Amino acid sequence: MLEDADPAIRHIIERKIRTSREAMARLDKMDLELLDVMMASGDDLTGIKLNEARKKYGKAIEERYGYTFPQTQYAAKLW
């Protein structure tokens, strides 16, 4: 697909893919830290959804990375 792209917009596509990969890697790291925080909390995690967990436990992680979970998810999207 990228090989077939118009050279005038190819650099834009490459930049978007690179940005998306970086955001996905950051989101993976943030989610791994989130799991550690959740396990350390001692709360009953039965049935908790990821988005709920991000809201409840993720504030310190978001502050440390300087991005919120929704911002990072948005940056990881390829349109």
Secondary structure, 3 states (H helix, E strand, C coil): CCCCCCHHHHHHHHHHHHHHHHHHHHHHHHHHHHHHHHHHHCCCCCCCCHHHHHHHHCHHHHHHHCCCHHHHHHHHCCC
